[in-house]
Amino acid sequence: MEDETCILNMSIGPGALARLYGSYATSPEMTKELAEMLLKEPSPTAIPCLERTTQDIINHSSNISLLKHMGAVIGYDMSSTSHK
């Protein structure tokens, strides 16, 4: 998985990669929203743009939340950091 992430990051950039991973895996709210859209849309292959900012998707990422928690356990406070 790491190789694919590196290739995607170099190809499409970190913002688009965060949106892609957030939509399909790391952001529970975004994954739920996408699943509901796929179920409710008359044409699921032509869904509209997901109405979330990239920063919002990153802020709700379970991976980043886990990293912040693990850092806090060993004394690193990453709660006030943000991705730009």
ZABA-169244 format. One record per residue: residue in one letter; residue number from 1; x, y, z of N, C-alpha, C in turn. Coordinates in Angstrom, 2 decimals, decimal comma, padded with zeros to 5 digits. Atoms other than C-alpha are relative to their C-alpha. Last residue first. Example, Ala and Ser with C-alpha at 12.3 -4.5 7.8 and 13.67 -1.06 7.14 Angstrom:
BEGIN
@resn->S; resi->2; n_c1->-000,82; n_c2->-001,19; n_c3->-000,06; ca_c1->013,67; ca_c2->-001,06; ca_c3->007,14; c_c1->-000,77; c_c2->001,09; c_c3->000,73
@resn->A; resi->1; n_c1->000,89; n_c2->-001,19; n_c3->000,00; ca_c1->012,30; ca_c2->-004,50; ca_c3->007,80; c_c1->000,90; c_c2->001,20; c_c3->000,00
***
This chain:
BEGIN
@resn->K; resi->84; n_c1->000,21; n_c2->-001,10; n_c3->000,97; ca_c1->-001,60; ca_c2->022,96; ca_c3->004,79; c_c1->000,35; c_c2->-000,45; c_c3->-001,38
@resn->H; resi->83; n_c1->-000,60; n_c2->000,29; n_c3->001,30; ca_c1->-002,12; ca_c2->020,26; ca_c3->007,40; c_c1->-000,28; c_c2->001,16; c_c3->-000,92
@resn->S; resi->82; n_c1->000,93; n_c2->000,17; n_c3->001,11; ca_c1->-002,84; ca_c2->021,41; ca_c3->010,93; c_c1->000,78; c_c2->-000,25; c_c3->-001,27
@resn->T; resi->81; n_c1->-000,62; n_c2->-000,05; n_c3->001,33; ca_c1->-001,09; ca_c2->021,20; ca_c3->014,27; c_c1->-001,06; c_c2->-000,19; c_c3->-001,07
@resn->S; resi->80; n_c1->000,15; n_c2->-001,33; n_c3->000,58; ca_c1->-002,88; ca_c2->022,13; ca_c3->017,50; c_c1->000,66; c_c2->000,12; c_c3->-001,37
@resn->S; resi->79; n_c1->001,40; n_c2->-000,38; n_c3->000,16; ca_c1->-003,55; ca_c2->018,56; ca_c3->018,61; c_c1->-000,16; c_c2->001,36; c_c3->-000,64
@resn->M; resi->78; n_c1->000,21; n_c2->-000,36; n_c3->001,40; ca_c1->000,01; ca_c2->017,40; ca_c3->017,98; c_c1->-001,41; c_c2->000,49; c_c3->-000,25
@resn->D; resi->77; n_c1->001,33; n_c2->-000,57; n_c3->000,20; ca_c1->001,06; ca_c2->017,33; ca_c3->021,62; c_c1->-000,12; c_c2->000,47; c_c3->-001,45
@resn->Y; resi->76; n_c1->000,04; n_c2->-000,97; n_c3->001,09; ca_c1->004,02; ca_c2->014,95; ca_c3->021,90; c_c1->-001,42; c_c2->000,50; c_c3->-000,22
@resn->G; resi->75; n_c1->-000,30; n_c2->-001,36; n_c3->-000,40; ca_c1->004,37; ca_c2->013,27; ca_c3->025,30; c_c1->000,04; c_c2->001,04; c_c3->-001,09
@resn->I; resi->74; n_c1->-001,42; n_c2->-000,14; n_c3->-000,29; ca_c1->004,63; ca_c2->009,56; ca_c3->024,52; c_c1->000,42; c_c2->001,44; c_c3->000,26
@resn->V; resi->73; n_c1->-000,40; n_c2->001,03; n_c3->-000,96; ca_c1->000,90; ca_c2->008,88; ca_c3->024,80; c_c1->001,47; c_c2->000,14; c_c3->000,38
@resn->A; resi->72; n_c1->000,34; n_c2->-000,47; n_c3->-001,35; ca_c1->000,13; ca_c2->012,18; ca_c3->023,09; c_c1->000,43; c_c2->-000,99; c_c3->001,07
@resn->G; resi->71; n_c1->-000,97; n_c2->-001,01; n_c3->-000,41; ca_c1->001,99; ca_c2->011,05; ca_c3->019,98; c_c1->-000,24; c_c2->000,49; c_c3->001,40
@resn->M; resi->70; n_c1->-001,25; n_c2->000,71; n_c3->-000,27; ca_c1->-000,12; ca_c2->007,89; ca_c3->019,75; c_c1->001,09; c_c2->000,98; c_c3->000,44
@resn->H; resi->69; n_c1->000,17; n_c2->000,73; n_c3->-001,26; ca_c1->-003,29; ca_c2->009,98; ca_c3->020,07; c_c1->001,30; c_c2->-000,72; c_c3->000,37
@resn->K; resi->68; n_c1->000,01; n_c2->-000,99; n_c3->-001,09; ca_c1->-002,19; ca_c2->012,43; ca_c3->017,37; c_c1->-000,11; c_c2->-000,69; c_c3->001,36
@resn->L; resi->67; n_c1->-001,36; n_c2->-000,52; n_c3->-000,13; ca_c1->-001,31; ca_c2->009,53; ca_c3->015,04; c_c1->000,10; c_c2->001,00; c_c3->001,15
@resn->L; resi->66; n_c1->-000,79; n_c2->001,05; n_c3->-000,64; ca_c1->-004,69; ca_c2->007,89; ca_c3->015,69; c_c1->001,44; c_c2->000,46; c_c3->000,21
@resn->S; resi->65; n_c1->000,43; n_c2->000,04; n_c3->-001,40; ca_c1->-006,52; ca_c2->011,12; ca_c3->014,88; c_c1->000,80; c_c2->-001,04; c_c3->000,78
@resn->I; resi->64; n_c1->-000,63; n_c2->-001,15; n_c3->-000,64; ca_c1->-004,47; ca_c2->011,42; ca_c3->011,69; c_c1->-000,38; c_c2->000,06; c_c3->001,48
@resn->N; resi->63; n_c1->-001,45; n_c2->000,23; n_c3->-000,05; ca_c1->-005,44; ca_c2->007,91; ca_c3->010,62; c_c1->000,71; c_c2->001,13; c_c3->000,73
@resn->S; resi->62; n_c1->-000,28; n_c2->000,86; n_c3->-001,16; ca_c1->-009,11; ca_c2->008,46; ca_c3->011,57; c_c1->001,49; c_c2->-000,29; c_c3->000,12
@resn->S; resi->61; n_c1->-000,68; n_c2->001,24; n_c3->000,34; ca_c1->-009,31; ca_c2->011,37; ca_c3->009,17; c_c1->000,32; c_c2->-000,81; c_c3->001,24
@resn->H; resi->60; n_c1->000,81; n_c2->001,13; n_c3->-000,45; ca_c1->-011,89; ca_c2->013,95; ca_c3->010,20; c_c1->000,64; c_c2->-001,35; c_c3->-000,32
@resn->N; resi->59; n_c1->000,31; n_c2->-000,16; n_c3->-001,42; ca_c1->-009,51; ca_c2->016,94; ca_c3->010,03; c_c1->-000,80; c_c2->-001,18; c_c3->000,56
@resn->I; resi->58; n_c1->-001,21; n_c2->000,29; n_c3->-000,76; ca_c1->-008,15; ca_c2->015,72; ca_c3->006,68; c_c1->-000,28; c_c2->000,06; c_c3->001,49
@resn->I; resi->57; n_c1->-000,24; n_c2->001,44; n_c3->000,14; ca_c1->-011,65; ca_c2->015,63; ca_c3->005,17; c_c1->001,22; c_c2->-000,41; c_c3->000,82
@resn->D; resi->56; n_c1->001,03; n_c2->000,67; n_c3->-000,81; ca_c1->-012,39; ca_c2->019,11; ca_c3->006,50; c_c1->000,19; c_c2->-001,52; c_c3->-000,04
@resn->Q; resi->55; n_c1->-000,40; n_c2->-000,16; n_c3->-001,40; ca_c1->-009,09; ca_c2->020,40; ca_c3->005,08; c_c1->-001,00; c_c2->-000,69; c_c3->000,93
@resn->T; resi->54; n_c1->-001,09; n_c2->000,95; n_c3->-000,26; ca_c1->-009,96; ca_c2->018,95; ca_c3->001,67; c_c1->000,42; c_c2->000,09; c_c3->001,45
@resn->T; resi->53; n_c1->-001,32; n_c2->-000,53; n_c3->000,33; ca_c1->-013,23; ca_c2->020,84; ca_c3->001,72; c_c1->001,04; c_c2->-001,07; c_c3->000,31
@resn->R; resi->52; n_c1->-000,88; n_c2->-000,10; n_c3->-001,16; ca_c1->-016,45; ca_c2->018,89; ca_c3->001,65; c_c1->001,31; c_c2->000,61; c_c3->-000,45
@resn->E; resi->51; n_c1->-000,03; n_c2->-001,35; n_c3->-000,56; ca_c1->-019,35; ca_c2->019,04; ca_c3->-000,80; c_c1->000,78; c_c2->000,08; c_c3->001,31
@resn->L; resi->50; n_c1->000,24; n_c2->000,12; n_c3->-001,43; ca_c1->-018,62; ca_c2->015,85; ca_c3->-002,72; c_c1->000,23; c_c2->001,36; c_c3->000,65
@resn->C; resi->49; n_c1->-001,18; n_c2->-000,22; n_c3->-000,83; ca_c1->-018,86; ca_c2->016,66; ca_c3->-006,43; c_c1->-000,38; c_c2->-000,09; c_c3->001,48
@resn->P; resi->48; n_c1->-000,56; n_c2->-001,36; n_c3->000,00; ca_c1->-021,91; ca_c2->015,23; ca_c3->-008,13; c_c1->001,23; c_c2->000,08; c_c3->000,90
@resn->I; resi->47; n_c1->000,31; n_c2->-000,75; n_c3->-001,21; ca_c1->-022,46; ca_c2->011,52; ca_c3->-008,70; c_c1->000,64; c_c2->001,38; c_c3->-000,06
@resn->A; resi->46; n_c1->-000,09; n_c2->-001,44; n_c3->000,30; ca_c1->-022,36; ca_c2->010,30; ca_c3->-012,29; c_c1->-000,35; c_c2->000,83; c_c3->001,23
@resn->T; resi->45; n_c1->-001,28; n_c2->-000,25; n_c3->000,66; ca_c1->-021,64; ca_c2->006,59; ca_c3->-011,84; c_c1->000,21; c_c2->001,46; c_c3->-000,34
@resn->P; resi->44; n_c1->-001,13; n_c2->-000,03; n_c3->-000,93; ca_c1->-024,40; ca_c2->006,36; ca_c3->-009,25; c_c1->001,36; c_c2->000,26; c_c3->-000,64
@resn->S; resi->43; n_c1->-001,13; n_c2->000,43; n_c3->000,82; ca_c1->-027,12; ca_c2->007,34; ca_c3->-011,76; c_c1->001,26; c_c2->000,06; c_c3->000,85
@resn->P; resi->42; n_c1->000,55; n_c2->000,83; n_c3->001,08; ca_c1->-030,43; ca_c2->007,54; ca_c3->-009,88; c_c1->001,10; c_c2->-000,53; c_c3->-000,93
@resn->E; resi->41; n_c1->-000,04; n_c2->-000,63; n_c3->001,32; ca_c1->-028,49; ca_c2->008,72; ca_c3->-006,82; c_c1->-000,60; c_c2->-000,92; c_c3->-001,07
@resn->K; resi->40; n_c1->001,17; n_c2->-000,83; n_c3->000,29; ca_c1->-029,64; ca_c2->007,32; ca_c3->-003,48; c_c1->-000,03; c_c2->000,60; c_c3->-001,40
@resn->L; resi->39; n_c1->001,26; n_c2->000,73; n_c3->-000,14; ca_c1->-027,30; ca_c2->004,38; ca_c3->-002,89; c_c1->-001,21; c_c2->000,80; c_c3->-000,48
@resn->L; resi->38; n_c1->000,01; n_c2->001,10; n_c3->000,98; ca_c1->-024,13; ca_c2->006,01; ca_c3->-004,25; c_c1->-001,31; c_c2->-000,78; c_c3->000,04
@resn->M; resi->37; n_c1->000,17; n_c2->-000,56; n_c3->001,34; ca_c1->-024,91; ca_c2->009,23; ca_c3->-002,36; c_c1->-000,06; c_c2->-001,10; c_c3->-001,05
@resn->E; resi->36; n_c1->001,39; n_c2->-000,45; n_c3->000,14; ca_c1->-025,44; ca_c2->007,32; ca_c3->000,87; c_c1->-000,26; c_c2->000,58; c_c3->-001,38
@resn->A; resi->35; n_c1->000,85; n_c2->001,20; n_c3->000,11; ca_c1->-022,13; ca_c2->005,49; ca_c3->000,42; c_c1->-001,47; c_c2->000,39; c_c3->-000,17
@resn->L; resi->34; n_c1->-000,18; n_c2->000,56; n_c3->001,33; ca_c1->-020,30; ca_c2->008,78; ca_c3->-000,26; c_c1->-000,90; c_c2->-001,22; c_c3->-000,21
@resn->E; resi->33; n_c1->000,63; n_c2->-000,92; n_c3->000,95; ca_c1->-021,73; ca_c2->010,41; ca_c3->002,87; c_c1->000,09; c_c2->-000,54; c_c3->-001,42
@resn->K; resi->32; n_c1->001,45; n_c2->000,14; n_c3->-000,16; ca_c1->-020,83; ca_c2->007,37; ca_c3->004,98; c_c1->-000,73; c_c2->000,87; c_c3->-001,00
@resn->T; resi->31; n_c1->000,34; n_c2->001,32; n_c3->000,55; ca_c1->-017,26; ca_c2->007,36; ca_c3->003,62; c_c1->-001,51; c_c2->-000,23; c_c3->000,08
@resn->M; resi->30; n_c1->-000,05; n_c2->-000,12; n_c3->001,46; ca_c1->-016,99; ca_c2->011,11; ca_c3->004,28; c_c1->-000,38; c_c2->-001,33; c_c3->-000,67
@resn->E; resi->29; n_c1->001,10; n_c2->-000,86; n_c3->000,45; ca_c1->-018,13; ca_c2->010,76; ca_c3->007,87; c_c1->-000,07; c_c2->000,08; c_c3->-001,51
@resn->P; resi->28; n_c1->001,29; n_c2->000,68; n_c3->-000,14; ca_c1->-015,83; ca_c2->007,78; ca_c3->008,51; c_c1->-001,19; c_c2->000,83; c_c3->-000,48
@resn->S; resi->27; n_c1->000,92; n_c2->-000,93; n_c3->-000,65; ca_c1->-012,78; ca_c2->009,57; ca_c3->007,06; c_c1->-001,38; c_c2->-000,65; c_c3->000,11
@resn->T; resi->26; n_c1->-000,49; n_c2->-000,51; n_c3->-001,28; ca_c1->-009,93; ca_c2->007,13; ca_c3->006,34; c_c1->-000,93; c_c2->000,95; c_c3->000,74
@resn->A; resi->25; n_c1->-000,54; n_c2->000,80; n_c3->-001,10; ca_c1->-011,35; ca_c2->004,82; ca_c3->003,69; c_c1->000,18; c_c2->000,73; c_c3->001,32
@resn->Y; resi->24; n_c1->000,16; n_c2->001,45; n_c3->000,06; ca_c1->-013,07; ca_c2->005,71; ca_c3->000,43; c_c1->000,47; c_c2->-000,76; c_c3->001,24
@resn->S; resi->23; n_c1->001,30; n_c2->000,41; n_c3->000,54; ca_c1->-013,73; ca_c2->009,43; ca_c3->000,55; c_c1->-000,22; c_c2->-001,50; c_c3->000,11
@resn->G; resi->22; n_c1->001,05; n_c2->-000,39; n_c3->-000,94; ca_c1->-010,82; ca_c2->010,24; ca_c3->002,84; c_c1->-001,37; c_c2->-000,48; c_c3->-000,46
@resn->Y; resi->21; n_c1->-000,04; n_c2->000,91; n_c3->-001,14; ca_c1->-008,40; ca_c2->008,25; ca_c3->000,69; c_c1->-001,08; c_c2->000,32; c_c3->001,02
@resn->L; resi->20; n_c1->000,25; n_c2->001,37; n_c3->000,46; ca_c1->-009,43; ca_c2->010,11; ca_c3->-002,46; c_c1->-000,04; c_c2->-000,97; c_c3->001,17
@resn->R; resi->19; n_c1->001,42; n_c2->000,10; n_c3->000,36; ca_c1->-009,68; ca_c2->013,53; ca_c3->-000,79; c_c1->-000,36; c_c2->-001,43; c_c3->-000,41
@resn->A; resi->18; n_c1->000,75; n_c2->-000,06; n_c3->-001,26; ca_c1->-006,27; ca_c2->013,10; ca_c3->000,89; c_c1->-001,50; c_c2->-000,12; c_c3->-000,27
@resn->L; resi->17; n_c1->-000,19; n_c2->001,29; n_c3->-000,65; ca_c1->-004,77; ca_c2->012,01; ca_c3->-002,46; c_c1->-000,78; c_c2->-000,06; c_c3->001,32
@resn->A; resi->16; n_c1->000,87; n_c2->000,95; n_c3->000,69; ca_c1->-006,24; ca_c2->015,06; ca_c3->-004,19; c_c1->000,09; c_c2->-001,38; c_c3->000,63
@resn->G; resi->15; n_c1->001,39; n_c2->-000,39; n_c3->-000,22; ca_c1->-004,64; ca_c2->017,31; ca_c3->-001,61; c_c1->-000,98; c_c2->-000,97; c_c3->-000,63
@resn->P; resi->14; n_c1->000,50; n_c2->000,41; n_c3->-001,32; ca_c1->-001,31; ca_c2->015,43; ca_c3->-001,56; c_c1->-001,46; c_c2->000,37; c_c3->000,26
@resn->G; resi->13; n_c1->-000,21; n_c2->-000,99; n_c3->-001,05; ca_c1->-000,63; ca_c2->015,65; ca_c3->-005,30; c_c1->-000,66; c_c2->-000,40; c_c3->001,31
@resn->I; resi->12; n_c1->001,17; n_c2->-000,89; n_c3->-000,11; ca_c1->-001,97; ca_c2->013,73; ca_c3->-008,30; c_c1->000,13; c_c2->001,04; c_c3->001,09
@resn->S; resi->11; n_c1->000,78; n_c2->-000,18; n_c3->001,22; ca_c1->001,06; ca_c2->011,85; ca_c3->-009,64; c_c1->-001,08; c_c2->001,06; c_c3->000,13
@resn->M; resi->10; n_c1->-000,83; n_c2->-000,66; n_c3->001,02; ca_c1->003,68; ca_c2->012,14; ca_c3->-006,89; c_c1->-000,80; c_c2->000,32; c_c3->-001,25
@resn->N; resi->9; n_c1->-000,39; n_c2->-001,31; n_c3->-000,51; ca_c1->001,10; ca_c2->011,40; ca_c3->-004,21; c_c1->000,83; c_c2->000,77; c_c3->-001,01
@resn->L; resi->8; n_c1->001,14; n_c2->-000,91; n_c3->000,12; ca_c1->-000,38; ca_c2->008,57; ca_c3->-006,27; c_c1->000,35; c_c2->001,41; c_c3->000,45
@resn->I; resi->7; n_c1->000,22; n_c2->-000,24; n_c3->001,43; ca_c1->003,02; ca_c2->006,91; ca_c3->-006,66; c_c1->-001,16; c_c2->000,97; c_c3->-000,21
@resn->C; resi->6; n_c1->-001,09; n_c2->-000,86; n_c3->000,50; ca_c1->003,80; ca_c2->007,31; ca_c3->-002,96; c_c1->-000,20; c_c2->000,35; c_c3->-001,47
@resn->T; resi->5; n_c1->000,21; n_c2->-001,34; n_c3->-000,56; ca_c1->000,40; ca_c2->005,92; ca_c3->-001,95; c_c1->001,07; c_c2->000,96; c_c3->-000,49
@resn->E; resi->4; n_c1->001,10; n_c2->-000,61; n_c3->000,72; ca_c1->000,78; ca_c2->002,97; ca_c3->-004,31; c_c1->-000,27; c_c2->001,42; c_c3->000,50
@resn->D; resi->3; n_c1->-000,48; n_c2->-000,34; n_c3->001,34; ca_c1->004,19; ca_c2->002,18; ca_c3->-002,86; c_c1->-001,09; c_c2->000,70; c_c3->-000,80
@resn->E; resi->2; n_c1->-000,84; n_c2->-001,18; n_c3->-000,07; ca_c1->002,86; ca_c2->002,39; ca_c3->000,70; c_c1->000,50; c_c2->000,43; c_c3->-001,37
@resn->M; resi->1; n_c1->000,81; n_c2->-001,19; n_c3->000,00; ca_c1->000,00; ca_c2->000,00; ca_c3->000,00; c_c1->000,86; c_c2->001,26; c_c3->000,00
***
